[in-house]
Amino acid sequence: MSLHTTQYQVIADRSRCCGYGLCAAVCPEIYKLDDDGIVYLTIDRVPPELEEGAREGAAACPAEAIWLEAITD
């Protein structure tokens, strides 16, 4: 019996980012804002312990510029 956990990749469409910063406020371990206030990612593969924060940060984005996708490798 093997334990299989799904890993996720976080994706940010910087062209859609409006700079609200809610993602970074919710999950600063993954989401940061550059000097122009546009989101960038500190990592792209989400560790299991940050998955909830990554999801909440993505959901907080009013521009829907951030989402998580399952990694299939």
PQR file with spaces between the fields and no chain letter, atoms N, CA, C, O and H, PARSE charges and radii, in Angstrom:
ATOM       1  N    MET     1       0.837   -1.167    0.000 -0.4000 1.5000
ATOM       2  CA   MET     1       0.000    0.000    0.000 -0.0000 2.0000
ATOM       3  C    MET     1       0.890    1.241    0.000  0.5500 1.7000
ATOM       4  O    MET     1       1.767    1.380    0.852 -0.5500 1.4000
ATOM       5  N    SER     2       0.665    2.132   -0.948 -0.4000 1.5000
ATOM       6  CA   SER     2       1.486    3.331   -0.994 -0.0000 2.0000
ATOM       7  C    SER     2       0.623    4.562   -0.747  0.5500 1.7000
ATOM       8  O    SER     2      -0.532    4.640   -1.166 -0.5500 1.4000
ATOM       9  H    SER     2      -0.048    2.019   -1.640  0.4000 1.0000
ATOM      10  N    LEU     3       1.210    5.488   -0.071 -0.4000 1.5000
ATOM      11  CA   LEU     3       0.541    6.762    0.155 -0.0000 2.0000
ATOM      12  C    LEU     3       0.912    7.698   -0.980  0.5500 1.7000
ATOM      13  O    LEU     3       2.080    8.036   -1.168 -0.5500 1.4000
ATOM      14  H    LEU     3       2.148    5.424    0.269  0.4000 1.0000
ATOM      15  N    HIS     4      -0.084    8.106   -1.725 -0.4000 1.5000
ATOM      16  CA   HIS     4       0.178    9.027   -2.821 -0.0000 2.0000
ATOM      17  C    HIS     4      -0.499   10.351   -2.496  0.5500 1.7000
ATOM      18  O    HIS     4      -1.715   10.411   -2.310 -0.5500 1.4000
ATOM      19  H    HIS     4      -1.033    7.831   -1.572  0.4000 1.0000
ATOM      20  N    THR     5       0.284   11.386   -2.432 -0.4000 1.5000
ATOM      21  CA   THR     5      -0.279   12.707   -2.219 -0.0000 2.0000
ATOM      22  C    THR     5      -0.058   13.532   -3.473  0.5500 1.7000
ATOM      23  O    THR     5       0.990   13.450   -4.112 -0.5500 1.4000
ATOM      24  H    THR     5       1.271   11.337   -2.584  0.4000 1.0000
ATOM      25  N    THR     6      -1.031   14.302   -3.804 -0.4000 1.5000
ATOM      26  CA   THR     6      -0.941   15.148   -4.979 -0.0000 2.0000
ATOM      27  C    THR     6      -0.120   16.375   -4.654  0.5500 1.7000
ATOM      28  O    THR     6      -0.335   17.025   -3.630 -0.5500 1.4000
ATOM      29  H    THR     6      -1.883   14.369   -3.285  0.4000 1.0000
ATOM      30  N    GLN     7       0.818   16.689   -5.525 -0.4000 1.5000
ATOM      31  CA   GLN     7       1.580   17.918   -5.395 -0.0000 2.0000
ATOM      32  C    GLN     7       0.968   18.959   -6.311  0.5500 1.7000
ATOM      33  O    GLN     7       0.383   18.636   -7.345 -0.5500 1.4000
ATOM      34  H    GLN     7       0.992   16.161   -6.356  0.4000 1.0000
ATOM      35  N    TYR     8       1.113   20.205   -5.916 -0.4000 1.5000
ATOM      36  CA   TYR     8       0.545   21.294   -6.701 -0.0000 2.0000
ATOM      37  C    TYR     8       1.609   22.307   -7.081  0.5500 1.7000
ATOM      38  O    TYR     8       2.604   22.510   -6.386 -0.5500 1.4000
ATOM      39  H    TYR     8       1.589   20.468   -5.077  0.4000 1.0000
ATOM      40  N    GLN     9       1.351   22.923   -8.207 -0.4000 1.5000
ATOM      41  CA   GLN     9       2.181   23.999   -8.722 -0.0000 2.0000
ATOM      42  C    GLN     9       1.322   25.258   -8.672  0.5500 1.7000
ATOM      43  O    GLN     9       0.152   25.235   -9.055 -0.5500 1.4000
ATOM      44  H    GLN     9       0.542   22.757   -8.772  0.4000 1.0000
ATOM      45  N    VAL    10       1.903   26.345   -8.203 -0.4000 1.5000
ATOM      46  CA   VAL    10       1.173   27.608   -8.200 -0.0000 2.0000
ATOM      47  C    VAL    10       1.584   28.407   -9.435  0.5500 1.7000
ATOM      48  O    VAL    10       2.761   28.466   -9.788 -0.5500 1.4000
ATOM      49  H    VAL    10       2.853   26.364   -7.892  0.4000 1.0000
ATOM      50  N    ILE    11       0.609   29.010  -10.074 -0.4000 1.5000
ATOM      51  CA   ILE    11       0.839   29.776  -11.291 -0.0000 2.0000
ATOM      52  C    ILE    11       0.286   31.177  -11.081  0.5500 1.7000
ATOM      53  O    ILE    11      -0.831   31.350  -10.593 -0.5500 1.4000
ATOM      54  H    ILE    11      -0.348   28.962   -9.787  0.4000 1.0000
ATOM      55  N    ALA    12       1.073   32.169  -11.454 -0.4000 1.5000
ATOM      56  CA   ALA    12       0.636   33.561  -11.362 -0.0000 2.0000
ATOM      57  C    ALA    12       0.750   34.205  -12.730  0.5500 1.7000
ATOM      58  O    ALA    12       1.819   34.204  -13.342 -0.5500 1.4000
ATOM      59  H    ALA    12       1.980   32.029  -11.851  0.4000 1.0000
ATOM      60  N    ASP    13      -0.344   34.747  -13.201 -0.4000 1.5000
ATOM      61  CA   ASP    13      -0.352   35.484  -14.458 -0.0000 2.0000
ATOM      62  C    ASP    13      -0.094   36.952  -14.113  0.5500 1.7000
ATOM      63  O    ASP    13      -1.022   37.705  -13.816 -0.5500 1.4000
ATOM      64  H    ASP    13      -1.212   34.747  -12.705  0.4000 1.0000
ATOM      65  N    ARG    14       1.174   37.341  -14.157 -0.4000 1.5000
ATOM      66  CA   ARG    14       1.567   38.687  -13.747 -0.0000 2.0000
ATOM      67  C    ARG    14       0.900   39.769  -14.588  0.5500 1.7000
ATOM      68  O    ARG    14       0.741   40.895  -14.117 -0.5500 1.4000
ATOM      69  H    ARG    14       1.927   36.729  -14.397  0.4000 1.0000
ATOM      70  N    SER    15       0.510   39.459  -15.808 -0.4000 1.5000
ATOM      71  CA   SER    15      -0.149   40.461  -16.649 -0.0000 2.0000
ATOM      72  C    SER    15      -1.553   40.789  -16.152  0.5500 1.7000
ATOM      73  O    SER    15      -2.095   41.845  -16.479 -0.5500 1.4000
ATOM      74  H    SER    15       0.639   38.545  -16.190  0.4000 1.0000
ATOM      75  N    ARG    16      -2.141   39.897  -15.369 -0.4000 1.5000
ATOM      76  CA   ARG    16      -3.486   40.126  -14.819 -0.0000 2.0000
ATOM      77  C    ARG    16      -3.447   40.721  -13.420  0.5500 1.7000
ATOM      78  O    ARG    16      -4.473   41.179  -12.918 -0.5500 1.4000
ATOM      79  H    ARG    16      -1.701   39.040  -15.103  0.4000 1.0000
ATOM      80  N    CYS    17      -2.281   40.723  -12.783 -0.4000 1.5000
ATOM      81  CA   CYS    17      -2.157   41.197  -11.399 -0.0000 2.0000
ATOM      82  C    CYS    17      -2.425   42.698  -11.330  0.5500 1.7000
ATOM      83  O    CYS    17      -1.885   43.479  -12.113 -0.5500 1.4000
ATOM      84  H    CYS    17      -1.447   40.351  -13.190  0.4000 1.0000
ATOM      85  N    CYS    18      -3.269   43.081  -10.377 -0.4000 1.5000
ATOM      86  CA   CYS    18      -3.605   44.496  -10.172 -0.0000 2.0000
ATOM      87  C    CYS    18      -2.902   45.079   -8.950  0.5500 1.7000
ATOM      88  O    CYS    18      -3.066   46.261   -8.646 -0.5500 1.4000
ATOM      89  H    CYS    18      -3.708   42.446   -9.741  0.4000 1.0000
ATOM      90  N    GLY    19      -2.124   44.261   -8.250 -0.4000 1.5000
ATOM      91  CA   GLY    19      -1.328   44.754   -7.139 -0.0000 2.0000
ATOM      92  C    GLY    19      -2.074   44.965   -5.838  0.5500 1.7000
ATOM      93  O    GLY    19      -1.639   45.768   -5.013 -0.5500 1.4000
ATOM      94  H    GLY    19      -1.991   43.301   -8.496  0.4000 1.0000
ATOM      95  N    TYR    20      -3.169   44.281   -5.629 -0.4000 1.5000
ATOM      96  CA   TYR    20      -3.893   44.416   -4.363 -0.0000 2.0000
ATOM      97  C    TYR    20      -3.077   43.901   -3.180  0.5500 1.7000
ATOM      98  O    TYR    20      -3.170   44.436   -2.075 -0.5500 1.4000
ATOM      99  H    TYR    20      -3.522   43.628   -6.299  0.4000 1.0000
ATOM     100  N    GLY    21      -2.280   42.864   -3.416 -0.4000 1.5000
ATOM     101  CA   GLY    21      -1.411   42.327   -2.370 -0.0000 2.0000
ATOM     102  C    GLY    21      -2.085   41.393   -1.389  0.5500 1.7000
ATOM     103  O    GLY    21      -1.479   41.017   -0.386 -0.5500 1.4000
ATOM     104  H    GLY    21      -2.205   42.430   -4.314  0.4000 1.0000
ATOM     105  N    LEU    22      -3.318   41.011   -1.649 -0.4000 1.5000
ATOM     106  CA   LEU    22      -4.014   40.116   -0.727 -0.0000 2.0000
ATOM     107  C    LEU    22      -3.349   38.747   -0.664  0.5500 1.7000
ATOM     108  O    LEU    22      -3.292   38.130    0.400 -0.5500 1.4000
ATOM     109  H    LEU    22      -3.811   41.317   -2.464  0.4000 1.0000
ATOM     110  N    CYS    23      -2.848   38.273   -1.794 -0.4000 1.5000
ATOM     111  CA   CYS    23      -2.169   36.974   -1.825 -0.0000 2.0000
ATOM     112  C    CYS    23      -0.961   36.983   -0.887  0.5500 1.7000
ATOM     113  O    CYS    23      -0.755   36.048   -0.113 -0.5500 1.4000
ATOM     114  H    CYS    23      -2.894   38.775   -2.659  0.4000 1.0000
ATOM     115  N    ALA    24      -0.177   38.039   -0.965 -0.4000 1.5000
ATOM     116  CA   ALA    24       1.027   38.150   -0.135 -0.0000 2.0000
ATOM     117  C    ALA    24       0.673   38.317    1.341  0.5500 1.7000
ATOM     118  O    ALA    24       1.410   37.860    2.214 -0.5500 1.4000
ATOM     119  H    ALA    24      -0.344   38.799   -1.593  0.4000 1.0000
ATOM     120  N    ALA    25      -0.446   38.967    1.617 -0.4000 1.5000
ATOM     121  CA   ALA    25      -0.875   39.114    3.005 -0.0000 2.0000
ATOM     122  C    ALA    25      -1.310   37.777    3.595  0.5500 1.7000
ATOM     123  O    ALA    25      -1.084   37.508    4.774 -0.5500 1.4000
ATOM     124  H    ALA    25      -1.045   39.338    0.908  0.4000 1.0000
ATOM     125  N    VAL    26      -1.934   36.943    2.769 -0.4000 1.5000
ATOM     126  CA   VAL    26      -2.429   35.640    3.221 -0.0000 2.0000
ATOM     127  C    VAL    26      -1.313   34.614    3.313  0.5500 1.7000
ATOM     128  O    VAL    26      -1.251   33.863    4.287 -0.5500 1.4000
ATOM     129  H    VAL    26      -2.118   37.162    1.810  0.4000 1.0000
ATOM     130  N    CYS    27      -0.428   34.565    2.320 -0.4000 1.5000
ATOM     131  CA   CYS    27       0.618   33.538    2.279 -0.0000 2.0000
ATOM     132  C    CYS    27       1.951   34.139    1.818  0.5500 1.7000
ATOM     133  O    CYS    27       2.367   33.923    0.680 -0.5500 1.4000
ATOM     134  H    CYS    27      -0.479   35.175    1.530  0.4000 1.0000
ATOM     135  N    PRO    28       2.616   34.888    2.696 -0.5600 1.5000
ATOM     136  CA   PRO    28       3.875   35.532    2.310  0.2800 2.0000
ATOM     137  C    PRO    28       5.016   34.558    2.050  0.5500 1.7000
ATOM     138  O    PRO    28       6.048   34.948    1.504 -0.5500 1.4000
ATOM     139  N    GLU    29       4.844   33.306    2.430 -0.4000 1.5000
ATOM     140  CA   GLU    29       5.877   32.302    2.166 -0.0000 2.0000
ATOM     141  C    GLU    29       5.984   31.987    0.681  0.5500 1.7000
ATOM     142  O    GLU    29       7.031   31.537    0.216 -0.5500 1.4000
ATOM     143  H    GLU    29       4.005   32.989    2.874  0.4000 1.0000
ATOM     144  N    ILE    30       4.910   32.218   -0.065 -0.4000 1.5000
ATOM     145  CA   ILE    30       4.893   31.912   -1.493 -0.0000 2.0000
ATOM     146  C    ILE    30       4.764   33.167   -2.343  0.5500 1.7000
ATOM     147  O    ILE    30       5.466   33.316   -3.344 -0.5500 1.4000
ATOM     148  H    ILE    30       4.059   32.583    0.312  0.4000 1.0000
ATOM     149  N    TYR    31       3.874   34.066   -1.951 -0.4000 1.5000
ATOM     150  CA   TYR    31       3.569   35.247   -2.764 -0.0000 2.0000
ATOM     151  C    TYR    31       4.295   36.475   -2.241  0.5500 1.7000
ATOM     152  O    TYR    31       4.263   36.771   -1.046 -0.5500 1.4000
ATOM     153  H    TYR    31       3.304   33.945   -1.139  0.4000 1.0000
ATOM     154  N    LYS    32       4.938   37.170   -3.134 -0.4000 1.5000
ATOM     155  CA   LYS    32       5.623   38.434   -2.828 -0.0000 2.0000
ATOM     156  C    LYS    32       5.199   39.457   -3.878  0.5500 1.7000
ATOM     157  O    LYS    32       4.679   39.099   -4.934 -0.5500 1.4000
ATOM     158  H    LYS    32       4.964   36.930   -4.104  0.4000 1.0000
ATOM     159  N    LEU    33       5.429   40.736   -3.574 -0.4000 1.5000
ATOM     160  CA   LEU    33       5.162   41.799   -4.528 -0.0000 2.0000
ATOM     161  C    LEU    33       6.470   42.465   -4.902  0.5500 1.7000
ATOM     162  O    LEU    33       7.302   42.746   -4.040 -0.5500 1.4000
ATOM     163  H    LEU    33       5.852   41.027   -2.715  0.4000 1.0000
ATOM     164  N    ASP    34       6.651   42.719   -6.195 -0.4000 1.5000
ATOM     165  CA   ASP    34       7.868   43.392   -6.642 -0.0000 2.0000
ATOM     166  C    ASP    34       7.755   44.900   -6.397  0.5500 1.7000
ATOM     167  O    ASP    34       6.774   45.352   -5.806 -0.5500 1.4000
ATOM     168  H    ASP    34       5.975   42.490   -6.895  0.4000 1.0000
ATOM     169  N    ASP    35       8.720   45.665   -6.831 -0.4000 1.5000
ATOM     170  CA   ASP    35       8.734   47.108   -6.594 -0.0000 2.0000
ATOM     171  C    ASP    35       7.553   47.834   -7.234  0.5500 1.7000
ATOM     172  O    ASP    35       7.200   48.938   -6.819 -0.5500 1.4000
ATOM     173  H    ASP    35       9.517   45.297   -7.311  0.4000 1.0000
ATOM     174  N    ASP    36       6.948   47.220   -8.237 -0.4000 1.5000
ATOM     175  CA   ASP    36       5.778   47.806   -8.887 -0.0000 2.0000
ATOM     176  C    ASP    36       4.467   47.297   -8.293  0.5500 1.7000
ATOM     177  O    ASP    36       3.385   47.661   -8.754 -0.5500 1.4000
ATOM     178  H    ASP    36       7.234   46.323   -8.574  0.4000 1.0000
ATOM     179  N    GLY    37       4.572   46.448   -7.260 -0.4000 1.5000
ATOM     180  CA   GLY    37       3.381   45.910   -6.617 -0.0000 2.0000
ATOM     181  C    GLY    37       2.769   44.719   -7.331  0.5500 1.7000
ATOM     182  O    GLY    37       1.623   44.357   -7.066 -0.5500 1.4000
ATOM     183  H    GLY    37       5.450   46.152   -6.885  0.4000 1.0000
ATOM     184  N    ILE    38       3.523   44.104   -8.236 -0.4000 1.5000
ATOM     185  CA   ILE    38       3.028   42.957   -8.997 -0.0000 2.0000
ATOM     186  C    ILE    38       3.537   41.667   -8.349  0.5500 1.7000
ATOM     187  O    ILE    38       4.689   41.578   -7.926 -0.5500 1.4000
ATOM     188  H    ILE    38       4.455   44.398   -8.451  0.4000 1.0000
ATOM     189  N    VAL    39       2.658   40.683   -8.284 -0.4000 1.5000
ATOM     190  CA   VAL    39       2.990   39.421   -7.624 -0.0000 2.0000
ATOM     191  C    VAL    39       4.131   38.693   -8.332  0.5500 1.7000
ATOM     192  O    VAL    39       4.246   38.717   -9.557 -0.5500 1.4000
ATOM     193  H    VAL    39       1.721   40.755   -8.628  0.4000 1.0000
ATOM     194  N    TYR    40       4.963   38.051   -7.530 -0.4000 1.5000
ATOM     195  CA   TYR    40       5.900   37.056   -8.034 -0.0000 2.0000
ATOM     196  C    TYR    40       5.945   35.925   -7.021  0.5500 1.7000
ATOM     197  O    TYR    40       5.529   36.098   -5.876 -0.5500 1.4000
ATOM     198  H    TYR    40       4.869   38.032   -6.534  0.4000 1.0000
ATOM     199  N    LEU    41       6.438   34.788   -7.430 -0.4000 1.5000
ATOM     200  CA   LEU    41       6.423   33.589   -6.592 -0.0000 2.0000
ATOM     201  C    LEU    41       7.817   33.294   -6.060  0.5500 1.7000
ATOM     202  O    LEU    41       8.809   33.394   -6.783 -0.5500 1.4000
ATOM     203  H    LEU    41       6.776   34.648   -8.361  0.4000 1.0000
ATOM     204  N    THR    42       7.875   32.931   -4.788 -0.4000 1.5000
ATOM     205  CA   THR    42       9.161   32.524   -4.221 -0.0000 2.0000
ATOM     206  C    THR    42       9.460   31.064   -4.557  0.5500 1.7000
ATOM     207  O    THR    42      10.621   30.658   -4.610 -0.5500 1.4000
ATOM     208  H    THR    42       7.070   32.850   -4.201  0.4000 1.0000
ATOM     209  N    ILE    43       8.413   30.283   -4.782 -0.4000 1.5000
ATOM     210  CA   ILE    43       8.537   28.881   -5.208 -0.0000 2.0000
ATOM     211  C    ILE    43       7.386   28.599   -6.159  0.5500 1.7000
ATOM     212  O    ILE    43       6.397   29.332   -6.168 -0.5500 1.4000
ATOM     213  H    ILE    43       7.470   30.613   -4.738  0.4000 1.0000
ATOM     214  N    ASP    44       7.500   27.553   -6.955 -0.4000 1.5000
ATOM     215  CA   ASP    44       6.362   27.200   -7.798 -0.0000 2.0000
ATOM     216  C    ASP    44       5.704   25.898   -7.354  0.5500 1.7000
ATOM     217  O    ASP    44       4.491   25.739   -7.496 -0.5500 1.4000
ATOM     218  H    ASP    44       8.303   26.957   -6.949  0.4000 1.0000
ATOM     219  N    ARG    45       6.488   24.967   -6.820 -0.4000 1.5000
ATOM     220  CA   ARG    45       5.902   23.739   -6.268 -0.0000 2.0000
ATOM     221  C    ARG    45       5.533   23.995   -4.815  0.5500 1.7000
ATOM     222  O    ARG    45       6.354   24.443   -4.015 -0.5500 1.4000
ATOM     223  H    ARG    45       7.473   25.096   -6.705  0.4000 1.0000
ATOM     224  N    VAL    46       4.296   23.703   -4.498 -0.4000 1.5000
ATOM     225  CA   VAL    46       3.780   24.002   -3.167 -0.0000 2.0000
ATOM     226  C    VAL    46       4.045   22.831   -2.225  0.5500 1.7000
ATOM     227  O    VAL    46       3.560   21.726   -2.464 -0.5500 1.4000
ATOM     228  H    VAL    46       3.629   23.339   -5.148  0.4000 1.0000
ATOM     229  N    PRO    47       4.815   23.063   -1.151 -0.5600 1.5000
ATOM     230  CA   PRO    47       4.995   22.004   -0.165  0.2800 2.0000
ATOM     231  C    PRO    47       3.667   21.733    0.549  0.5500 1.7000
ATOM     232  O    PRO    47       2.867   22.651    0.725 -0.5500 1.4000
ATOM     233  N    PRO    48       3.427   20.502    0.955 -0.5600 1.5000
ATOM     234  CA   PRO    48       2.147   20.156    1.584  0.2800 2.0000
ATOM     235  C    PRO    48       1.771   21.072    2.748  0.5500 1.7000
ATOM     236  O    PRO    48       0.595   21.384    2.934 -0.5500 1.4000
ATOM     237  N    GLU    49       2.742   21.497    3.518 -0.4000 1.5000
ATOM     238  CA   GLU    49       2.437   22.335    4.682 -0.0000 2.0000
ATOM     239  C    GLU    49       2.006   23.755    4.303  0.5500 1.7000
ATOM     240  O    GLU    49       1.481   24.484    5.144 -0.5500 1.4000
ATOM     241  H    GLU    49       3.697   21.243    3.367  0.4000 1.0000
ATOM     242  N    LEU    50       2.222   24.150    3.053 -0.4000 1.5000
ATOM     243  CA   LEU    50       1.809   25.485    2.593 -0.0000 2.0000
ATOM     244  C    LEU    50       0.616   25.439    1.633  0.5500 1.7000
ATOM     245  O    LEU    50       0.181   26.476    1.132 -0.5500 1.4000
ATOM     246  H    LEU    50       2.649   23.558    2.370  0.4000 1.0000
ATOM     247  N    GLU    51       0.096   24.249    1.381 -0.4000 1.5000
ATOM     248  CA   GLU    51      -0.976   24.121    0.395 -0.0000 2.0000
ATOM     249  C    GLU    51      -2.208   24.944    0.778  0.5500 1.7000
ATOM     250  O    GLU    51      -2.766   25.642   -0.069 -0.5500 1.4000
ATOM     251  H    GLU    51       0.449   23.407    1.788  0.4000 1.0000
ATOM     252  N    GLU    52      -2.628   24.876    2.002 -0.4000 1.5000
ATOM     253  CA   GLU    52      -3.820   25.621    2.422 -0.0000 2.0000
ATOM     254  C    GLU    52      -3.604   27.127    2.247  0.5500 1.7000
ATOM     255  O    GLU    52      -4.477   27.821    1.726 -0.5500 1.4000
ATOM     256  H    GLU    52      -2.175   24.309    2.690  0.4000 1.0000
ATOM     257  N    GLY    53      -2.455   27.630    2.677 -0.4000 1.5000
ATOM     258  CA   GLY    53      -2.153   29.052    2.524 -0.0000 2.0000
ATOM     259  C    GLY    53      -2.059   29.465    1.071  0.5500 1.7000
ATOM     260  O    GLY    53      -2.510   30.547    0.697 -0.5500 1.4000
ATOM     261  H    GLY    53      -1.745   27.066    3.100  0.4000 1.0000
ATOM     262  N    ALA    54      -1.469   28.597    0.241 -0.4000 1.5000
ATOM     263  CA   ALA    54      -1.357   28.893   -1.188 -0.0000 2.0000
ATOM     264  C    ALA    54      -2.736   28.982   -1.822  0.5500 1.7000
ATOM     265  O    ALA    54      -2.989   29.863   -2.644 -0.5500 1.4000
ATOM     266  H    ALA    54      -1.103   27.717    0.545  0.4000 1.0000
ATOM     267  N    ARG    55      -3.630   28.069   -1.441 -0.4000 1.5000
ATOM     268  CA   ARG    55      -4.997   28.088   -1.977 -0.0000 2.0000
ATOM     269  C    ARG    55      -5.747   29.343   -1.514  0.5500 1.7000
ATOM     270  O    ARG    55      -6.438   29.991   -2.300 -0.5500 1.4000
ATOM     271  H    ARG    55      -3.424   27.354   -0.774  0.4000 1.0000
ATOM     272  N    GLU    56      -5.602   29.670   -0.239 -0.4000 1.5000
ATOM     273  CA   GLU    56      -6.284   30.852    0.291 -0.0000 2.0000
ATOM     274  C    GLU    56      -5.759   32.130   -0.357  0.5500 1.7000
ATOM     275  O    GLU    56      -6.533   33.040   -0.658 -0.5500 1.4000
ATOM     276  H    GLU    56      -5.040   29.143    0.400  0.4000 1.0000
ATOM     277  N    GLY    57      -4.445   32.199   -0.571 -0.4000 1.5000
ATOM     278  CA   GLY    57      -3.862   33.362   -1.226 -0.0000 2.0000
ATOM     279  C    GLY    57      -4.355   33.507   -2.655  0.5500 1.7000
ATOM     280  O    GLY    57      -4.653   34.613   -3.104 -0.5500 1.4000
ATOM     281  H    GLY    57      -3.817   31.460   -0.327  0.4000 1.0000
ATOM     282  N    ALA    58      -4.442   32.395   -3.369 -0.4000 1.5000
ATOM     283  CA   ALA    58      -4.948   32.422   -4.744 -0.0000 2.0000
ATOM     284  C    ALA    58      -6.415   32.835   -4.760  0.5500 1.7000
ATOM     285  O    ALA    58      -6.826   33.636   -5.600 -0.5500 1.4000
ATOM     286  H    ALA    58      -4.200   31.496   -3.004  0.4000 1.0000
ATOM     287  N    ALA    59      -7.203   32.298   -3.840 -0.4000 1.5000
ATOM     288  CA   ALA    59      -8.629   32.619   -3.788 -0.0000 2.0000
ATOM     289  C    ALA    59      -8.868   34.085   -3.419  0.5500 1.7000
ATOM     290  O    ALA    59      -9.897   34.656   -3.783 -0.5500 1.4000
ATOM     291  H    ALA    59      -6.870   31.648   -3.158  0.4000 1.0000
ATOM     292  N    ALA    60      -7.926   34.693   -2.701 -0.4000 1.5000
ATOM     293  CA   ALA    60      -8.077   36.087   -2.275 -0.0000 2.0000
ATOM     294  C    ALA    60      -7.822   37.075   -3.405  0.5500 1.7000
ATOM     295  O    ALA    60      -8.132   38.258   -3.267 -0.5500 1.4000
ATOM     296  H    ALA    60      -7.091   34.230   -2.405  0.4000 1.0000
ATOM     297  N    CYS    61      -7.267   36.615   -4.512 -0.4000 1.5000
ATOM     298  CA   CYS    61      -6.913   37.514   -5.616 -0.0000 2.0000
ATOM     299  C    CYS    61      -8.169   37.977   -6.363  0.5500 1.7000
ATOM     300  O    CYS    61      -8.840   37.165   -7.000 -0.5500 1.4000
ATOM     301  H    CYS    61      -7.015   35.654   -4.624  0.4000 1.0000
ATOM     302  N    PRO    62      -8.494   39.277   -6.292 -0.5600 1.5000
ATOM     303  CA   PRO    62      -9.686   39.756   -6.980  0.2800 2.0000
ATOM     304  C    PRO    62      -9.566   39.695   -8.509  0.5500 1.7000
ATOM     305  O    PRO    62     -10.579   39.663   -9.206 -0.5500 1.4000
ATOM     306  N    ALA    63      -8.351   39.678   -9.023 -0.4000 1.5000
ATOM     307  CA   ALA    63      -8.137   39.625  -10.471 -0.0000 2.0000
ATOM     308  C    ALA    63      -8.083   38.194  -11.000  0.5500 1.7000
ATOM     309  O    ALA    63      -7.952   37.982  -12.205 -0.5500 1.4000
ATOM     310  H    ALA    63      -7.527   39.704   -8.456  0.4000 1.0000
ATOM     311  N    GLU    64      -8.182   37.213  -10.104 -0.4000 1.5000
ATOM     312  CA   GLU    64      -8.085   35.796  -10.467 -0.0000 2.0000
ATOM     313  C    GLU    64      -6.826   35.521  -11.285  0.5500 1.7000
ATOM     314  O    GLU    64      -6.853   34.798  -12.281 -0.5500 1.4000
ATOM     315  H    GLU    64      -8.288   37.386   -9.124  0.4000 1.0000
ATOM     316  N    ALA    65      -5.727   36.118  -10.837 -0.4000 1.5000
ATOM     317  CA   ALA    65      -4.456   35.998  -11.543 -0.0000 2.0000
ATOM     318  C    ALA    65      -3.601   34.845  -11.031  0.5500 1.7000
ATOM     319  O    ALA    65      -2.518   34.597  -11.562 -0.5500 1.4000
ATOM     320  H    ALA    65      -5.706   36.706  -10.028  0.4000 1.0000
ATOM     321  N    ILE    66      -4.071   34.138  -10.006 -0.4000 1.5000
ATOM     322  CA   ILE    66      -3.277   33.070   -9.379 -0.0000 2.0000
ATOM     323  C    ILE    66      -4.144   31.825   -9.256  0.5500 1.7000
ATOM     324  O    ILE    66      -5.317   31.902   -8.893 -0.5500 1.4000
ATOM     325  H    ILE    66      -4.951   34.339   -9.575  0.4000 1.0000
ATOM     326  N    TRP    67      -3.547   30.679   -9.562 -0.4000 1.5000
ATOM     327  CA   TRP    67      -4.266   29.416   -9.378 -0.0000 2.0000
ATOM     328  C    TRP    67      -3.264   28.302   -9.132  0.5500 1.7000
ATOM     329  O    TRP    67      -2.069   28.450   -9.390 -0.5500 1.4000
ATOM     330  H    TRP    67      -2.593   30.617   -9.857  0.4000 1.0000
ATOM     331  N    LEU    68      -3.767   27.192   -8.632 -0.4000 1.5000
ATOM     332  CA   LEU    68      -2.966   25.994   -8.401 -0.0000 2.0000
ATOM     333  C    LEU    68      -3.375   24.921   -9.395  0.5500 1.7000
ATOM     334  O    LEU    68      -4.551   24.778   -9.730 -0.5500 1.4000
ATOM     335  H    LEU    68      -4.738   27.072   -8.423  0.4000 1.0000
ATOM     336  N    GLU    69      -2.392   24.174   -9.858 -0.4000 1.5000
ATOM     337  CA   GLU    69      -2.640   23.023  -10.742 -0.0000 2.0000
ATOM     338  C    GLU    69      -1.915   21.818  -10.178  0.5500 1.7000
ATOM     339  O    GLU    69      -0.823   21.933   -9.621 -0.5500 1.4000
ATOM     340  H    GLU    69      -1.437   24.290   -9.586  0.4000 1.0000
ATOM     341  N    ALA    70      -2.535   20.669  -10.329 -0.4000 1.5000
ATOM     342  CA   ALA    70      -1.909   19.427   -9.905 -0.0000 2.0000
ATOM     343  C    ALA    70      -0.713   19.136  -10.805  0.5500 1.7000
ATOM     344  O    ALA    70      -0.763   19.353  -12.016 -0.5500 1.4000
ATOM     345  H    ALA    70      -3.422   20.575  -10.781  0.4000 1.0000
ATOM     346  N    ILE    71       0.348   18.649  -10.204 -0.4000 1.5000
ATOM     347  CA   ILE    71       1.552   18.281  -10.957 -0.0000 2.0000
ATOM     348  C    ILE    71       1.432   16.795  -11.296  0.5500 1.7000
ATOM     349  O    ILE    71       1.165   15.959  -10.432 -0.5500 1.4000
ATOM     350  H    ILE    71       0.390   18.474   -9.220  0.4000 1.0000
ATOM     351  N    THR    72       1.633   16.500  -12.548 -0.4000 1.5000
ATOM     352  CA   THR    72       1.535   15.104  -12.985 -0.0000 2.0000
ATOM     353  C    THR    72       2.864   14.668  -13.584  0.5500 1.7000
ATOM     354  O    THR    72       3.032   14.638  -14.803 -0.5500 1.4000
ATOM     355  H    THR    72       1.850   17.179  -13.249  0.4000 1.0000
ATOM     356  N    ASP    73       3.800   14.332  -12.711 -0.4000 1.5000
ATOM     357  CA   ASP    73       5.077   13.828  -13.240 -0.0000 2.0000
ATOM     358  C    ASP    73       5.484   12.543  -12.606  0.5500 1.7000
ATOM     359  O    ASP    73       6.532   11.993  -12.944 -0.5500 1.4000
ATOM     360  H    ASP    73       3.663   14.356  -11.720  0.4000 1.0000
